């Protein structure tokens, strides 16, 4: 890719981030499973309405799990992080469309994650506004890289 194209792509991503409403914290979430399926990892990046990173967290677990479970757990962890930080208006963005759809429709089609989805619905009540959106991986790159980094960790980072 040519340098000019990369710069344009970064500018487009930043302009997308700035579209958030004033006072809304946007949480970008990503989760991953190690190649040998012995570790799961999560990346959570919180940005304010002008696109500045206000908090980041990398989480690692020594356990086997399926992708939708790890994504749902990452969303729950992001809600807990937001609640602990005292944020009342949040938008949660992830590249896992199936989990976002299950949260937004409240129609659980994967009963392995039903309890985590119930936790998410309970936690969302705490916020003045809380929405869940699907984003493409390109828009979720920072949290994806944090999740990839987290596999090397022996404990969570904030």
N, C-alpha and C positions, 0 to 999 in steps of 0.2 A: 504494500500500500504506500502511496506517495505521502510525503510529510504534510502537504497541504490538505489532503483528504482526511488524514488523521486529526489535524487541528480543527477542521470543520466539524468533524464528528464529535470532538470534545466540546466545541462551542454549542452544538445542537443539544448535547446531553445537558450542559449547564443551563441552557435556556429552558429546557423542559423542567429541570429541577426548580427554577425560579417561579414557575407558574403556581406553586402552592399558595394557598390563601394565607394572609398574615396571621400569625399566631399558631399555625398548624405545623406540627413536627412530623416529618416524613421519615418513616422507618423502612429501610431497605433490608430485606431478609434473604439469606441464602443458606442452604444446607447441603451437605455432601456426605458421601459414604466412601471410606477408603477402598482402594482397589482390592484388598484382601477381605473387605467387609468386616473388619474387626474394630474399627473406630468410626464414629460419626462426628461430624463437626458442623458448627453453625457460625455464621457471620451476621452481625446486626450493626447497621450504620444508621445513626439518627442525624438528620439534617434539619436545620430551621427553614423558615419559609424563603430565605434568600440563598439557600443552598450550602450554607456553612455546616461542617460537621460539628455537632455538639456533643456527641457521645458515640463510642464504638465498643463492641464486645465480641470476643471470640470464645466459643464454647466447644469443648471436646468431651466426648463420652467414649468409654471403652466398652462398646456393646455392638451387637449386630442389630440391624433394623432395616425396615423397608423405607424407600425414599419418601413416600407420603407421610409416614410417621415422623421422620426427621424434620421435614418441612413444617408439619403441624406443631411439633415441639419448639421449633425455632420461632414460630409466630407467637406461641404462648410465652416463651421467654422474652420476646420483644415487648409484649404487653405488660409483663411484670416489670421489666426495665423501665418502661414509660410511666407506669403507675408509681414506682419507687422514686422516679425523677420528678414527679409532681406535674407531668404534662397532662393537660385535659383535652386537647384537640390533636388527634393523630390520624395519619394515613399510613396504613401498612401495605408495602409493595413487595411482591415476591414473584418469582418466575415459575411457580408451581400452580398452574391454572386449575388443576383438579381440586386442590385444597381450597383455593380461593372460592371456587364455585360452590363447594360444600358448605363453606362458612356463610357465604352470601345468600344461598337459597335455603339454608338450614335443612338440606336434604342429604343425609349421610348415606353414601354408597360404599364406603369402606369402613366396616364395623370395627376393624382393628384400631382405628384412630378416633372412634366415637367419643370416648371419655375425654381425650385431649380437645376435641372440637367443642364439647360441652364446657370445658374449662375456658376456652376462648370466648364462648358466648357469655359466660358469667363475667369474665374480666372486662369485656367490652362495655358492660353496663356502667362501669366505674367512670368512663370518660364522657365528657360533654359531647364530643363527636369522635367517632371511630369508624373508619372505612377500610375496606380491604380491596386491593387492586392487583390484577395480573400485569406484570411488566415483562418485556422481553429481556433476555440475558444481557444484551448490550446496555440496557438502562440499569442493570443490577450488578454491574461489573465490580464495583468496589466491595460490596458485601460478598460477592462470589470469591474474590481474591482473599478476603479475610477468612472465609470458610476454608479455603484451600490451605492457607497458612496455619489455621487452627489444628490441622491434623498432626503437626509437628509438636504441639504443646502437650505438656503433662498436666497442666491446670488451666483454668479459664483466665482470660485477660480482659481488662477493661481500660 
